[in-house]
Amino acid sequence: MPSTPSVPIPVKRLPHFEGLELPAYATDGAAGMDVLAAEDVTLPSGARHAVATGIAVAIPHGFEIQVRPRSGLALKHGITVPNTPGTIDSDYRGELKVILINHGSEPFAVRRGDRVAQLVVAPVTQGVWLKVEELDETLRGEGGFGSTGGVVALGS
């Protein structure tokens, strides 16, 4: 089985990180590392909060870290990351925080040490705008939202 390439990421443990584990992959095939909360907070229904993780990172140029929700929290409790995927840029050096939102009907308690999100290290490609007078034509053309169908129950 081929090995997955790795990217070294310097990590600074902040004072409120003490006693926690660094983000880690739960299995050999995991794409995301589970990141832990470094604080206790209760999210009322509909509320958002930037949950502290107690770490700061120096992501190498040409990479980003994507912050993604944990599927179990989303399914069982309605807890997700509202700006999914959140992006941590390679030039950011502050504390990594995870924005969580409670879409559930009950308050949700996040406790220090809880796994709150997944971190995915990903390469970045930067686009360059090329100004043109006309764009090439496609079958879809200017068809926007819902123009390709997809909702069987609505007959579209």
Backbone torsions as a table, in degrees:
resi	resn	phi	psi	omega
1	MET	NA	129.1	-179.0
2	PRO	-68.4	147.5	179.0
3	SER	-84.5	151.5	178.7
4	THR	-83.6	133.4	178.1
5	PRO	-63.8	149.2	179.0
6	SER	-118.5	153.5	179.7
7	VAL	-123.7	115.5	177.8
8	PRO	-67.8	130.4	-179.3
9	ILE	-127.2	109.1	176.3
10	PRO	-59.9	136.0	-178.5
11	VAL	-130.5	134.0	177.2
12	LYS	-107.4	124.7	177.6
13	ARG	-89.3	119.6	-179.0
14	LEU	-81.9	161.6	-175.7
15	PRO	-53.0	-38.4	-177.7
16	HIS	-79.9	4.3	174.8
17	PHE	-83.3	-19.0	-172.5
18	GLU	-46.4	131.3	177.9
19	GLY	88.3	-4.4	179.4
20	LEU	-98.7	166.6	176.5
21	GLU	-99.8	147.6	174.3
22	LEU	-65.0	155.7	175.6
23	PRO	-52.0	140.6	-175.7
24	ALA	-146.6	154.3	175.3
25	TYR	-80.1	130.3	-178.3
26	ALA	-73.9	-30.1	179.6
27	THR	-138.9	167.1	179.1
28	ASP	-62.5	-30.6	-177.8
29	GLY	-95.1	4.8	-177.6
30	ALA	-68.7	137.5	175.8
31	ALA	-87.8	-28.0	-177.0
32	GLY	-115.5	146.9	174.6
33	MET	-92.0	134.8	174.8
34	ASP	-74.4	131.0	178.0
35	VAL	-112.2	143.2	-173.9
36	LEU	-101.9	150.9	173.1
37	ALA	-74.6	140.3	177.1
38	ALA	-108.3	18.0	179.6
39	GLU	-153.2	161.8	172.2
40	ASP	-97.8	134.4	176.5
41	VAL	-155.2	144.3	174.4
42	THR	-110.4	125.8	179.9
43	LEU	-98.6	110.2	173.3
44	PRO	-64.5	161.2	177.1
45	SER	-54.4	129.8	179.2
46	GLY	85.7	-7.0	-176.3
47	ALA	-86.0	156.2	175.4
48	ARG	-123.0	152.4	176.4
49	HIS	-156.8	140.4	173.8
50	ALA	-87.6	102.7	-175.2
51	VAL	-80.2	125.4	178.7
52	ALA	-67.9	143.2	175.3
53	THR	-112.0	-14.4	179.6
54	GLY	79.4	10.2	178.8
55	ILE	-129.8	152.6	169.8
56	ALA	-127.1	148.0	-174.5
57	VAL	-131.1	159.7	174.3
58	ALA	-121.0	87.2	-178.4
59	ILE	-71.2	132.0	179.0
60	PRO	-60.3	146.1	175.9
61	HIS	-56.0	139.0	-178.7
62	GLY	94.7	1.1	178.4
63	PHE	-132.1	164.1	171.7
64	GLU	-138.6	166.3	167.0
65	ILE	-114.4	125.7	175.8
66	GLN	-94.3	134.4	177.5
67	VAL	-101.1	120.8	-176.4
68	ARG	-125.2	153.8	179.6
69	PRO	-69.5	160.9	171.3
70	ARG	-92.4	128.0	-173.6
71	SER	-61.6	-36.7	179.9
72	GLY	-64.5	-41.8	177.4
73	LEU	-64.7	-39.0	-179.5
74	ALA	-66.8	-47.8	-177.1
75	LEU	-69.5	-47.9	-173.4
76	LYS	-80.9	-29.4	-172.1
77	HIS	-129.9	-6.7	-177.5
78	GLY	74.4	21.7	-179.6
79	ILE	-95.9	125.7	-177.9
80	THR	-146.7	178.0	175.8
81	VAL	-101.2	114.6	-171.7
82	PRO	-68.2	-25.9	-179.4
83	ASN	-105.0	44.2	-173.7
84	THR	-68.6	133.4	-14.7
85	PRO	-79.4	139.6	172.1
86	GLY	-71.8	149.7	-179.0
87	THR	-117.2	130.6	170.2
88	ILE	-107.5	116.1	-176.4
89	ASP	-78.2	157.0	-176.1
90	SER	-67.1	-18.8	-179.1
91	ASP	-99.0	5.4	177.5
92	TYR	-85.3	132.9	-177.9
93	ARG	-123.9	6.8	178.7
94	GLY	-82.3	-177.0	179.4
95	GLU	-64.5	135.9	174.8
96	LEU	-75.5	120.9	176.8
97	LYS	-122.2	151.0	-179.0
98	VAL	-113.2	117.1	177.3
99	ILE	-79.0	117.5	176.6
100	LEU	-112.0	148.1	174.0
101	ILE	-130.4	142.1	179.5
102	ASN	-100.8	102.5	175.3
103	HIS	-89.2	-0.1	179.4
104	GLY	-77.4	173.8	-178.0
105	SER	-92.2	-9.9	-178.2
106	GLU	-118.5	153.1	172.7
107	PRO	-58.0	148.6	-179.5
108	PHE	-125.9	125.6	-179.8
109	ALA	-91.6	122.6	171.4
110	VAL	-99.7	126.6	-179.8
111	ARG	-113.4	145.6	178.0
112	ARG	-49.8	128.5	-178.9
113	GLY	96.6	-11.2	176.4
114	ASP	-68.2	142.5	172.3
115	ARG	-76.7	118.8	-172.7
116	VAL	-112.1	-18.5	-178.4
117	ALA	-164.0	175.6	174.7
118	GLN	-116.3	144.2	176.6
119	LEU	-112.5	125.6	179.4
120	VAL	-117.2	121.1	176.2
121	VAL	-81.5	127.5	-175.4
122	ALA	-139.7	144.9	175.3
123	PRO	-70.7	152.3	-179.6
124	VAL	-115.3	133.7	170.8
125	THR	-116.4	125.3	179.4
126	GLN	-95.9	133.2	179.2
127	GLY	-83.8	157.1	175.3
128	VAL	-127.1	126.5	-179.0
129	TRP	-72.3	134.2	177.5
130	LEU	-117.9	105.6	-176.8
131	LYS	-72.6	127.9	178.9
132	VAL	-135.0	161.8	177.4
133	GLU	-84.3	-31.6	-178.6
134	GLU	-140.3	153.1	175.2
135	LEU	-103.6	156.7	177.0
136	ASP	-66.0	153.7	-178.5
137	GLU	-89.6	147.9	176.6
138	THR	-133.3	167.1	176.9
139	LEU	-61.9	-37.4	-179.5
140	ARG	-72.6	-36.9	-179.9
141	GLY	62.9	-128.8	-177.2
142	GLU	-96.0	13.1	178.9
143	GLY	-60.8	126.0	-175.1
144	GLY	-102.6	-140.3	-174.3
145	PHE	-51.1	121.6	176.9
146	GLY	78.1	3.2	-175.0
147	SER	-70.4	-17.4	179.6
148	THR	-98.7	6.6	178.1
149	GLY	81.6	-161.2	174.8
150	GLY	124.7	-11.6	179.2
151	VAL	-109.7	95.2	-174.9
152	VAL	-57.7	-43.4	-176.7
153	ALA	-62.6	-24.9	179.8
154	LEU	-95.4	0.0	-179.7
155	GLY	71.6	23.3	179.5
156	SER	-121.5	NA	NA
